[in-house]
Amino acid sequence: MSNSYIKIPNSISFNSIIEKDYTLSSSQYMDLIMPNKNFFFVKDFLTRDLQRKDLGEEVGSLNYIGQSTHYFIRTKALQKHSFLPEITPETALPIMPNSFVKMNLKQGDILISKDSNIGEIVILDKDYPNFMLSSAIYRLPIIENKYYLLAFIKHSIFREQLDFMVPKGATIRHAKTMFLDCKIPMPNKNAENVINFVEILTKAIINKEKLIKERHEAILKAIEIELLENQKANKFRFELPRINELEEVGRLDTNLYRENFKNIVFEIQNYKNGSQTISDLGFSLSRGQNLQVSNIGESIYSKKYYTNFYTLMLPKFLSKYGTVDKIEYLGNPNDLKTLQKGDLIFGAEGFEKGRSIVIIEEQSSAITNIHGITIQQKEHDVNKAIFVKCCLDYLRNKGLIDLYAVGGNGGSLAQKYWEIIPFPKFDKIKQDEIALFYHNPDIDYQTKTFTLESFLEQDSQYNLLAGIYELDKTAKQLKEILNQTIDNIVNEKEIKIYFEN
């Protein structure tokens, strides 16, 4: 792996080997390249030394249960792409209440992983009274310059330091409290304004990430309310499957005959305007581009964009909110199958299946792979595509996407089962109302008017009208500015306070 701030020597002296207690581990001879010699250590930001009470507890797998009022947060909840924890059934496990250790997790608490995905850090977006931390997570006691420290720990300058400090070779690496000795560079000029700039950028990104979660919840709630408040007079009555139903579905090894499944499907089909299929809505399905060498020949993969490269939007990079956590690029001379405005990418396989995204803007070179289903329409109607995406999110949240799937390792939602998936016939007004939570085309991010003093207020005003798409887009813009500012602090370059990307 190529690191930006790590120096790897071409040779080492015998004396240096003696100094390192005769270890020949390459990581022990790496050094940090940091032109700025004005720095604090992470531990200097803490209000006190870390104590046992700052570390989480283990409850043991015997205490994991299917449903509970109390949860156990694992290190998987701390992800590189987000400042906020990702709380899902995989990252926060329900546990026996009598094994729960009260930790009083509060909004604004900073959590850092010392094991497994070491150095990952998040800030809590709300209080989590019924959640406890695993013993691989510390809660950092910090108040002053909290967001400055958070921004630097999220940056590669911190991760690369910690990576060569922590011993390699084990299946799970343990950082213990080594992260406390990582260096955090400080600005040499106009320090107060620069620190403030880093902090308000970080706060703005966190706020946008929080609002993305809220908008997603608003979508699910709006669909549920519209369905439940507009039911026909029919009442649900559960019945065991009949022969004709078994013949129609064509499967016995399925959960499609469950009472809960049938009840949710009934609510959609019993909507006042009825329901429709994906083809009724004017969409067709196809697999994404097959990227195997046998199909398209040799390709070049890159994390950096180059002219004429394709943009790879892979299902594994999608979030449950309809955003892209990561993008890669592919160089290939062939004319590959690209995505169009109004298309959806739907992750159809694995434990995270059901995640999807709508192509909002015209794309000239964006592609997905064969693990995703491309849902297309001739009209390229963005709002209609967003409505379909929101309905799929609703079904995923209700657990139906998993129930429709077949096979092991998370299963796969094959194309042949899509015609039995019901979509409610909401009128255009209601579809557009729901779509607005995801995308608002009528607002503009007026970066030219932003100043250090007015930015947070103006940004908050923009956020009031922004959909998930706009919140994610502007958060990524601010992250680029933030990372460039941190790079400039590290390398003692001029720090410009600006908000235009």
C-alpha positions as CSV (number, residue, x, y, z in Angstrom):
1,M,0.0,0.0,0.0
2,S,1.3,3.5,-0.9
3,N,1.2,5.8,2.1
4,S,1.3,9.6,1.8
5,Y,3.0,10.3,5.1
6,I,5.2,7.3,5.8
7,K,8.9,7.0,4.9
8,I,10.2,3.5,4.3
9,P,14.0,3.3,4.4
10,N,15.8,1.4,1.6
11,S,18.4,0.1,4.1
12,I,18.9,-0.1,7.9
13,S,22.0,-0.1,10.0
14,F,23.0,-2.8,12.5
15,N,22.9,-0.2,15.3
16,S,19.2,0.5,14.5
17,I,18.5,-3.2,14.7
18,I,20.1,-3.3,18.1
19,E,18.0,-0.2,19.2
20,K,14.9,-2.0,18.1
21,D,15.7,-5.1,20.2
22,Y,16.8,-7.1,17.1
23,T,13.4,-7.1,15.5
24,L,13.4,-7.3,11.7
25,S,9.7,-6.2,11.4
26,S,9.7,-3.6,8.6
27,S,7.0,-1.6,10.3
28,Q,9.4,-0.8,13.2
29,Y,11.8,1.1,10.8
30,M,9.2,3.2,9.1
31,D,9.1,6.9,9.9
32,L,6.5,9.6,9.7
33,I,6.9,12.4,7.2
34,M,5.5,15.5,8.7
35,P,7.1,18.8,7.8
36,N,5.1,20.7,10.5
37,K,6.9,20.2,13.8
38,N,4.2,21.9,15.8
39,F,2.1,19.2,17.1
40,F,0.3,17.7,20.1
41,F,-0.2,14.0,20.8
42,V,-3.7,12.6,20.9
43,K,-3.4,12.2,24.7
44,D,-2.8,15.9,25.1
45,F,-6.4,16.6,24.0
46,L,-7.9,14.4,26.7
47,T,-9.1,15.8,29.9
48,R,-7.5,12.9,31.9
49,D,-5.7,9.7,31.3
50,L,-7.8,6.9,29.9
51,Q,-9.3,4.7,32.6
52,R,-11.0,1.3,32.7
53,K,-14.4,3.0,32.7
54,D,-13.7,4.5,29.3
55,L,-13.4,1.0,27.8
56,G,-16.3,-1.1,26.8
57,E,-17.2,-4.6,28.2
58,E,-17.7,-8.0,26.7
59,V,-20.9,-9.9,27.2
60,G,-20.1,-13.2,25.4
61,S,-21.9,-14.7,22.5
62,L,-24.1,-16.8,24.8
63,N,-25.9,-13.5,25.6
64,Y,-26.8,-12.7,22.0
65,I,-30.5,-13.1,21.3
66,G,-32.9,-12.5,18.4
67,Q,-34.7,-9.5,19.9
68,S,-34.1,-7.3,22.9
69,T,-34.4,-3.8,24.4
70,H,-30.7,-3.7,25.0
71,Y,-27.8,-3.8,22.5
72,F,-24.1,-4.4,22.2
73,I,-22.1,-2.1,19.8
74,R,-19.3,-3.8,17.9
75,T,-16.4,-2.2,16.1
76,K,-18.1,-2.7,12.8
77,A,-20.4,0.2,13.7
78,L,-17.3,2.5,13.3
79,Q,-16.8,3.0,9.5
80,K,-14.2,4.9,7.6
81,H,-16.7,6.7,5.3
82,S,-18.8,8.3,8.1
83,F,-18.3,10.4,11.2
84,L,-21.4,8.8,12.7
85,P,-21.9,5.2,13.9
86,E,-23.6,2.8,11.5
87,I,-26.2,1.1,13.8
88,T,-27.5,-2.0,12.0
89,P,-28.5,-5.6,13.1
90,E,-25.0,-6.6,12.2
91,T,-23.1,-3.9,14.1
92,A,-25.3,-3.6,17.2
93,L,-26.5,-7.0,18.5
94,P,-29.5,-7.5,20.7
95,I,-28.4,-9.0,24.0
96,M,-29.9,-10.4,27.2
97,P,-30.9,-7.4,29.4
98,N,-29.3,-9.0,32.5
99,S,-25.9,-9.0,30.8
100,F,-26.2,-5.3,29.9
101,V,-23.7,-2.8,31.4
102,K,-25.0,0.7,31.6
103,M,-22.6,3.1,29.9
104,N,-24.8,6.2,29.6
105,L,-23.7,6.9,26.0
106,K,-24.5,10.5,25.1
107,Q,-24.8,12.7,22.0
108,G,-21.4,14.1,21.2
109,D,-19.4,11.2,22.8
110,I,-16.3,10.2,20.8
111,L,-15.7,6.5,20.2
112,I,-12.5,4.9,18.9
113,S,-11.7,1.3,18.0
114,K,-8.5,-0.1,19.4
115,D,-8.9,-3.6,17.9
116,S,-9.9,-5.0,14.5
117,N,-10.6,-1.9,12.4
118,I,-8.1,0.0,14.6
119,G,-8.3,3.7,14.7
120,E,-11.8,4.1,13.3
121,I,-13.6,6.9,15.1
122,V,-17.1,8.3,15.3
123,I,-19.1,10.8,17.2
124,L,-22.6,9.9,18.6
125,D,-25.4,11.7,16.9
126,K,-27.8,11.1,19.8
127,D,-28.1,9.5,23.2
128,Y,-27.9,5.7,23.2
129,P,-29.2,4.8,26.7
130,N,-29.8,1.1,25.9
131,F,-26.5,0.5,24.1
132,M,-23.2,-0.7,25.5
133,L,-19.7,-0.8,23.9
134,S,-17.6,-3.8,23.2
135,S,-14.2,-4.1,24.9
136,A,-12.5,-3.1,21.6
137,I,-13.9,0.5,21.9
138,Y,-12.8,3.4,24.0
139,R,-14.9,6.5,24.8
140,L,-12.5,9.4,24.7
141,P,-12.8,12.0,27.5
142,I,-12.4,15.2,25.5
143,I,-14.2,18.5,25.4
144,E,-11.9,21.3,24.0
145,N,-11.1,21.1,20.3
146,K,-13.1,17.9,20.0
147,Y,-14.0,18.4,16.3
148,Y,-10.4,19.3,15.4
149,L,-9.1,16.1,16.9
150,L,-12.0,14.1,15.3
151,A,-11.1,15.5,11.8
152,F,-7.5,14.6,12.2
153,I,-8.1,11.1,13.4
154,K,-10.4,10.5,10.4
155,H,-7.6,11.7,8.1
156,S,-4.9,9.4,6.7
157,I,-2.1,11.2,8.7
158,F,-3.5,9.5,11.8
159,R,-4.3,6.1,10.3
160,E,-0.9,5.8,8.7
161,Q,0.9,6.6,12.0
162,L,-1.1,4.0,13.9
163,D,-0.7,1.4,11.1
164,F,3.0,1.2,11.5
165,M,2.9,1.5,15.3
166,V,0.7,-1.5,15.7
167,P,2.4,-5.0,15.3
168,K,1.4,-6.9,12.1
169,G,0.8,-10.5,11.6
170,A,-2.1,-11.4,13.9
171,T,-5.5,-12.2,12.6
172,I,-6.9,-9.3,14.8
173,R,-4.5,-6.5,15.5
174,H,-4.6,-4.8,18.9
175,A,-3.7,-1.1,19.2
176,K,-4.3,-1.0,23.0
177,T,-3.6,2.7,23.8
178,M,-0.9,3.2,21.2
179,F,-3.2,5.7,19.4
180,L,-2.6,8.2,22.3
181,D,0.9,8.7,21.0
182,C,-0.1,9.6,17.4
183,K,0.8,13.2,16.5
184,I,-1.8,15.8,15.7
185,P,-0.3,18.8,13.8
186,M,-1.4,22.3,14.8
187,P,-1.5,25.4,12.5
188,N,1.5,27.8,12.9
189,K,-0.2,30.9,11.5
190,N,-3.6,32.3,12.2
191,A,-4.1,29.3,14.4
192,E,-7.4,30.3,16.0
193,N,-9.2,30.9,12.7
194,V,-7.7,27.7,11.1
195,I,-8.8,25.6,14.0
196,N,-12.2,27.1,13.9
197,F,-12.4,26.5,10.1
198,V,-11.5,22.8,10.6
199,E,-14.1,22.5,13.4
200,I,-17.0,24.1,11.5
201,L,-16.3,22.1,8.4
202,T,-16.4,18.9,10.6
203,K,-19.6,20.0,12.4
204,A,-21.3,20.8,9.0
205,I,-20.4,17.3,7.6
206,I,-21.6,15.6,10.8
207,N,-24.9,17.6,10.6
208,K,-25.4,16.6,7.0
209,E,-24.8,12.9,7.8
210,K,-27.3,13.1,10.7
211,L,-29.9,14.7,8.4
212,I,-29.4,12.0,5.8
213,K,-30.4,9.5,8.4
214,E,-33.4,11.6,9.4
215,R,-34.5,12.0,5.7
216,H,-34.4,8.3,5.2
217,E,-36.5,7.7,8.3
218,A,-39.0,10.3,7.0
219,I,-39.3,8.4,3.7
220,L,-40.1,5.2,5.5
221,K,-42.6,6.9,7.8
222,A,-44.3,8.8,4.9
223,I,-44.9,5.5,3.0
224,E,-46.2,3.7,6.1
225,I,-48.6,6.5,7.0
226,E,-49.9,6.8,3.5
227,L,-50.5,3.0,3.3
228,L,-52.1,2.5,6.8
229,E,-54.3,5.6,6.6
230,N,-55.7,4.7,3.2
231,Q,-56.7,1.0,3.5
232,K,-59.7,-0.5,1.8
233,A,-62.4,-2.0,4.0
234,N,-60.9,-5.5,3.7
235,K,-59.3,-7.0,6.8
236,F,-56.3,-9.2,6.8
237,R,-56.8,-12.9,7.6
238,F,-53.9,-15.3,7.5
239,E,-54.3,-18.6,5.7
240,L,-51.9,-21.4,5.0
241,P,-50.8,-21.6,1.3
242,R,-53.0,-23.4,-1.1
243,I,-51.8,-25.5,-4.1
244,N,-52.3,-22.7,-6.6
245,E,-50.2,-20.3,-4.5
246,L,-47.4,-22.9,-4.2
247,E,-47.5,-23.4,-8.0
248,E,-47.4,-19.6,-8.6
249,V,-44.4,-19.1,-6.3
250,G,-42.8,-22.3,-7.4
251,R,-40.9,-22.8,-4.1
252,L,-41.2,-24.6,-0.8
253,D,-38.0,-23.5,0.8
254,T,-39.2,-19.9,1.3
255,N,-40.5,-17.5,3.9
256,L,-43.1,-16.1,1.5
257,Y,-45.9,-18.0,3.3
258,R,-45.2,-16.4,6.7
259,E,-48.0,-14.5,8.4
260,N,-45.9,-11.3,8.9
261,F,-44.8,-11.4,5.2
262,K,-48.4,-11.8,4.0
263,N,-49.7,-9.1,6.3
264,I,-47.2,-6.5,4.9
265,V,-48.0,-7.5,1.3
266,F,-51.7,-7.3,2.1
267,E,-51.3,-3.7,3.3
268,I,-49.7,-2.8,0.0
269,Q,-52.2,-4.6,-2.1
270,N,-55.1,-3.3,0.0
271,Y,-54.1,0.3,-0.5
272,K,-57.0,2.4,-1.8
273,N,-55.5,2.6,-5.3
274,G,-54.2,-0.9,-5.3
275,S,-50.7,-2.1,-6.2
276,Q,-48.6,-2.6,-9.3
277,T,-45.5,-4.5,-10.4
278,I,-42.1,-3.1,-11.5
279,S,-43.1,-3.6,-15.1
280,D,-46.4,-1.9,-14.6
281,L,-44.4,1.1,-13.5
282,G,-42.5,1.1,-16.8
283,F,-39.2,-0.4,-15.6
284,S,-37.2,-3.2,-17.0
285,L,-34.4,-5.2,-15.3
286,S,-31.0,-6.3,-16.4
287,R,-27.7,-7.3,-14.8
288,G,-24.9,-4.8,-14.6
289,Q,-21.8,-5.0,-16.8
290,N,-19.8,-8.3,-16.6
291,L,-16.3,-7.0,-15.7
292,Q,-14.5,-10.4,-16.0
293,V,-11.5,-10.5,-18.3
294,S,-13.2,-13.2,-20.4
295,N,-15.9,-10.8,-21.1
296,I,-14.3,-7.3,-21.6
297,G,-10.6,-8.1,-21.7
298,E,-7.9,-6.6,-19.5
299,S,-8.8,-3.6,-17.4
300,I,-7.0,-1.1,-15.2
301,Y,-8.5,-0.4,-11.8
302,S,-7.8,2.8,-10.0
303,K,-8.8,4.8,-6.9
304,K,-7.9,8.0,-8.8
305,Y,-9.9,9.3,-11.8
306,Y,-8.2,9.5,-15.2
307,T,-9.6,10.9,-18.4
308,N,-11.7,8.3,-20.3
309,F,-11.9,5.9,-17.3
310,Y,-15.3,4.5,-16.3
311,T,-16.7,5.4,-12.9
312,L,-17.4,2.2,-10.9
313,M,-20.6,2.4,-8.8
314,L,-20.6,-1.0,-7.2
315,P,-23.4,-2.4,-5.0
316,K,-21.0,-3.1,-2.2
317,F,-20.2,0.7,-2.1
318,L,-23.8,1.7,-1.6
319,S,-25.2,2.8,1.7
320,K,-28.7,2.0,2.9
321,Y,-29.6,5.7,2.5
322,G,-29.1,5.7,-1.3
323,T,-25.6,7.3,-1.3
324,V,-22.2,6.0,-2.5
325,D,-19.6,5.5,0.3
326,K,-16.8,4.8,-2.1
327,I,-16.0,5.1,-5.9
328,E,-13.4,3.4,-8.0
329,Y,-12.4,3.8,-11.6
330,L,-11.9,1.4,-14.4
331,G,-9.8,1.8,-17.6
332,N,-11.1,-0.3,-20.5
333,P,-11.1,0.4,-24.3
334,N,-14.4,-1.3,-24.9
335,D,-17.8,0.4,-25.1
336,L,-19.3,-0.8,-21.8
337,K,-22.9,-0.7,-20.6
338,T,-23.3,2.7,-18.9
339,L,-25.9,4.1,-16.5
340,Q,-28.4,6.7,-17.6
341,K,-30.3,9.4,-15.7
342,G,-33.3,7.8,-14.0
343,D,-31.7,4.4,-13.7
344,L,-31.5,2.6,-10.4
345,I,-28.6,0.3,-9.2
346,F,-29.9,-2.4,-6.8
347,G,-27.6,-4.6,-4.8
348,A,-29.3,-8.0,-5.3
349,E,-26.8,-10.3,-3.5
350,G,-25.4,-10.9,-0.1
351,F,-26.2,-9.9,3.4
352,E,-26.5,-6.2,2.5
353,K,-28.8,-6.8,-0.5
354,G,-31.5,-4.3,-1.1
355,R,-29.4,-1.2,-1.0
356,S,-30.0,1.0,-4.0
357,I,-29.3,4.4,-5.6
358,V,-30.9,6.5,-8.3
359,I,-28.8,8.1,-11.0
360,I,-29.9,11.8,-10.6
361,E,-27.7,13.5,-13.1
362,E,-26.7,12.7,-16.6
363,Q,-23.8,10.2,-16.6
364,S,-21.4,9.6,-19.5
365,S,-19.2,6.9,-18.1
366,A,-20.7,5.4,-14.9
367,I,-21.1,1.6,-14.7
368,T,-22.0,-1.0,-12.2
369,N,-21.1,-4.7,-12.1
370,I,-22.9,-8.0,-12.5
371,H,-23.7,-8.2,-8.8
372,G,-26.1,-5.3,-9.2
373,I,-29.5,-5.2,-11.0
374,T,-30.0,-2.2,-13.2
375,I,-33.6,-1.0,-13.1
376,Q,-34.2,1.1,-16.2
377,Q,-37.0,3.1,-17.8
378,K,-37.4,4.7,-21.2
379,E,-38.8,8.0,-19.8
380,H,-35.7,8.7,-17.6
381,D,-38.2,10.1,-15.0
382,V,-36.1,10.8,-11.9
383,N,-38.9,11.2,-9.5
384,K,-40.5,8.0,-10.6
385,A,-37.2,6.2,-10.1
386,I,-36.8,7.8,-6.7
387,F,-40.3,6.6,-5.7
388,V,-39.4,3.0,-6.7
389,K,-36.2,3.3,-4.7
390,C,-38.1,4.5,-1.7
391,C,-40.6,1.6,-1.9
392,L,-37.7,-0.8,-2.1
393,D,-36.2,0.8,1.0
394,Y,-39.5,0.4,2.7
395,L,-39.6,-3.3,1.8
396,R,-36.0,-3.8,2.9
397,N,-36.7,-2.1,6.2
398,K,-39.7,-4.5,6.7
399,G,-37.5,-7.5,6.0
400,L,-39.2,-8.5,2.8
401,I,-36.2,-8.2,0.5
402,D,-34.5,-10.8,2.5
403,L,-37.6,-13.0,2.4
404,Y,-37.9,-12.8,-1.4
405,A,-34.2,-13.8,-1.8
406,V,-33.0,-17.4,-2.4
407,G,-29.7,-19.2,-1.7
408,G,-27.1,-19.0,1.1
409,N,-24.5,-16.4,2.1
410,G,-27.2,-13.8,2.3
411,G,-29.0,-15.0,-0.7
412,S,-29.8,-13.4,-4.1
413,L,-33.0,-11.7,-5.3
414,A,-33.3,-13.2,-8.7
415,Q,-35.0,-11.2,-11.5
416,K,-37.7,-13.8,-12.0
417,Y,-39.2,-13.0,-8.5
418,W,-39.6,-9.2,-9.2
419,E,-43.0,-9.6,-10.7
420,I,-44.5,-10.7,-7.4
421,I,-43.1,-7.7,-5.6
422,P,-45.9,-5.2,-5.1
423,F,-45.5,-1.4,-5.3
424,P,-48.4,0.8,-4.0
425,K,-50.2,3.0,-6.5
426,F,-49.5,6.3,-4.9
427,D,-50.7,9.3,-7.0
428,K,-48.1,11.6,-8.6
429,I,-48.5,14.2,-5.9
430,K,-47.7,11.7,-3.1
431,Q,-44.8,10.3,-5.2
432,D,-43.3,13.7,-5.7
433,E,-43.8,14.5,-2.0
434,I,-41.8,11.4,-1.0
435,A,-39.2,11.9,-3.6
436,L,-38.4,15.4,-2.2
437,F,-36.9,13.8,0.8
438,Y,-34.3,12.2,-1.5
439,H,-33.8,14.9,-4.1
440,N,-34.7,18.6,-4.3
441,P,-33.7,19.9,-7.7
442,D,-34.8,23.5,-7.0
443,I,-32.0,24.6,-4.5
444,D,-28.5,25.8,-5.1
445,Y,-25.5,25.6,-2.7
446,Q,-24.4,29.3,-2.6
447,T,-20.8,28.7,-1.6
448,K,-19.7,32.2,-2.9
449,T,-21.6,33.9,-0.2
450,F,-20.2,31.8,2.7
451,T,-17.9,33.3,5.3
452,L,-16.2,31.8,8.3
453,E,-18.7,33.6,10.5
454,S,-21.9,32.9,8.5
455,F,-21.2,29.5,7.1
456,L,-22.8,27.2,9.7
457,E,-26.0,29.3,9.7
458,Q,-26.2,29.5,5.9
459,D,-25.4,25.8,5.5
460,S,-28.1,24.9,8.0
461,Q,-30.6,27.0,6.0
462,Y,-29.7,25.1,2.8
463,N,-30.0,21.8,4.7
464,L,-33.6,22.5,5.6
465,L,-34.6,22.1,1.9
466,A,-32.0,19.6,0.8
467,G,-32.7,16.0,0.1
468,I,-30.5,13.0,0.8
469,Y,-28.8,13.5,-2.6
470,E,-27.9,17.1,-2.0
471,L,-26.8,16.5,1.6
472,D,-24.5,13.8,0.5
473,K,-23.1,15.8,-2.4
474,T,-22.4,18.9,-0.4
475,A,-21.0,16.8,2.5
476,K,-18.5,15.2,0.0
477,Q,-17.5,18.7,-1.2
478,L,-16.8,19.8,2.4
479,K,-14.8,16.6,3.0
480,E,-12.6,17.5,0.1
481,I,-12.0,21.0,1.5
482,L,-11.4,19.6,5.0
483,N,-8.9,17.0,3.8
484,Q,-7.0,19.5,1.7
485,T,-6.9,21.9,4.7
486,I,-5.5,19.1,6.9
487,D,-2.9,18.3,4.2
488,N,-1.9,21.9,4.2
489,I,-1.5,22.0,8.0
490,V,0.6,18.9,7.9
491,N,2.9,20.2,5.2
492,E,3.1,23.7,6.5
493,K,1.5,25.2,3.4
494,E,-0.7,28.3,3.2
495,I,-4.1,27.7,4.8
496,K,-6.9,29.3,2.7
497,I,-10.3,29.6,4.3
498,Y,-12.7,28.9,1.5
499,F,-15.9,27.0,0.8
500,E,-15.9,26.7,-3.0
501,N,-14.9,23.3,-4.3
